[in-house]
Amino acid sequence: MNRENIVKTINDFLIEEFEIDEAKIFPNAHLKNDLGLESLDFVDIAVIVQKEFGLTLKGEEMTSIRTLQNLYDYIHNCIQKK
């Protein structure tokens, strides 16, 4: 899966599931401060990453993911390692 597909999948999920305004979704958007995501929301993100990309996010990995770009890069790097 290429980077464009990763970005589209994650962005579509955020818009549909969390009802985040599309205008707020940009690579440097901070997941908590800009998008208003809370701790439990990260569980949903981990589930969608598992479902869509076949990757399991661990708690310690999620702590380093602060922006959408971090999330896109993490998924892309994991897919490249497969």
Buried (B, 14 or more C-beta within 10 A) or exposed (E): EEEEBBBEBBBBBBBEEBEBEEEEBEEEBEBEEBBEBEEEBBEBBBEBBEEBBEBEBEEEEBEEBBBBBBBBBBBBEBBEEE
